[in-house]
Amino acid sequence: SGGDVTGNGTITMTGGTFLVDGTGNFGGDTDWTFYDLTFGDGVGAATTTKTGTGNVTVSDVLTIAANQTLDAGDDTWTLSGTTGTPFVKTGTFSPNSSTFVYSGNNAGGDTTITAGTYNNLQINNAAETYTIGAGTVVLNGDLTATTGTLIGTGDLTVSGGDVSGNGTINMTGGTFLVDGTGNFGGNADWTFYDLTFGDGVGAATTTKTGSGNVTVTDVLTIAANQTLDAGDDTWTLSGTTGTPFVKTGTFTPNASTFIYSGNNGAGDTTITTATYNNLQINNAAETYTIGAGVVALNGDLTVTAGTLTGTGTLTVSGGDVTGNGTITMTGGTFLVDGTGNFGGNADWTFYDLTFGDGVGAATTTKTGSGNVTVSDVLTIAANQTLDAGDDTWTLSGTTGTPFVKTGTFTPNASTFIYSGNNAGGDTTITAATYNNLQINNAAETYTIGAGVVALNGDLTATAGTLAGTGTLTVSGGNVTGNGTINMTGGTFLVDGTGNFGGNADWTFYDLTFGDGAGAATTTKTGSGNVTVSDV
């Protein structure tokens, strides 16, 4: 009851209660072990101060009674008790610069981490689950999940900056706040409910380390003045709030992959404006929206499941846009740069779709069975090559020039359909080599101007009028459809075996069948008549 327990000898108590009451010093330069260690008798106010360099282990229960204060000093306190509540705090706990290690295994259930303010905190028993319940656990220092599992629904604040270790974290509620500069991560996967980096005040940087992935089931927040370097791992945002990523501070994507997988029952989920590395959407029941601002990817986009929509700008610099989910962009520019694959097995729609940034040489190859619709302008920039694959590309833009080709267009086995109606005039069919070409809007005139439009396949005038003075070569043999053809200049060359004609009258300037090389037969079909105004 005198308050002082000192000296450099060893204490190893394997049972009983060791009670220290009154104000005084506690500790020496050797490690001490207790079974039950209690500070204070609950009556008079007093303070016990840890001194010396020795660490303390309590193998059953550490208790700070009412009216008593424990200053834990700068040493390590290991709580190896198996009761499930190895730390009972009725009085006041001053963590100083100590480290508290929970290492016990409660065979009857989990071990509770007592609410309060610690300096450094560590869990270390691979067989145990440590729970943060009601109340707040605040760390002035760091958290180390050495082994074992940390779970709970309470709030935990780590102000020292470091959250590390190869144990598991699986928080199903509460806010996990990391503030200060430090490392975040280990080699196990971690799950959080609300995960916040920074308190919005001091400038600091959190760097993702280790190989473990991170899942946030409600909201990931980067507060003002805080930087998150996401490392090279996968971050899954499965929150259902509609805004699972709030970014006021700075986000450095590094080589990470961000997956939006939540389903907002009240509406769509917004993809936060930011620069990501790889981005993925993955929930078949959800629509993910890109709004105002620019979403830029240094890597690739994967539309695994669900629908990507929006009117904002999205830039994919890694070259690959893949997956079997749906894309339906009603505004903005969707820019794909770099060499890679483009497409999946679902149909995709874009407003402005651009391949290449006009600088580096690269090739985009259409893959999958899905078709592509561009409702404004399709652009192939300088130095970029588009291999259109074997699918259908529909150009429904109404600008009059829905296809701008500065780079290289490789038609492969594709079909290109011009279907837009330019209210201010005609729609120009861009001079290029296509495979199959189709016009399909009864209200529009599609014009072939200067240059050559060459088809490796067939021409179908489904609806509308094909006009112009340029040269058009159809090498697939078939020129069909019930639209109108009215060429006032140029040569219209049909080569290969196939059908020629529809139920509308067609007029040509020069009409030529065959290139003089291979044997082929053209058969006139349909009820429409043919006029040739030159040869």
Buried (B, 14 or more C-beta within 10 A) or exposed (E): EEBBBEBEEEBEBEEEEBBBBBBBBBBBEBBBBBBBBBBBBBEEEBBBBBBBEBBBBBBBBBBBBEBBBBBBBBBBBBBBBBBBBBBBBEBBBBBBEBBBBBBBBBEEEBBBBBBBBBBBBBBBBEEBBBBBBEEBBBBBBBBBBBBBBBBBEBBBBBBBBBBBBBBBBBBEBBBBBBBBBBBBBBEBBBBBBBBBBBBEEEEBBBBBBBEBBBBBBBBBBBBEBBBBBBBBBBBBBBBBBBBBBBBEBBBBBBEBBBBBBBBBEEEBBBBBBBBBBBBBBBBEEBBBBBBEEBBBBBBBBBBBBBBBBBEBBBBBBBBBBBBBBBBBBEBBBBBBBBBBBBBBEBBBBBBBBBBBBEEEEBBBBBBBEBBBBBBBBBBBBEBBBBBBBEBBBBBBBBBBBBBBBEBBBBBBEBBBBBBBBBEEEBBBBBBBBBBBBBBBBEEBBBBBBEEBBBBBBBBBBBBBBBBBEBBBBBBBBBBBBBBBBBBEBBBBBBBBEBBBBBEBBBBBBBBBBBEEEEEBEBEEBBEBEBEBEEE
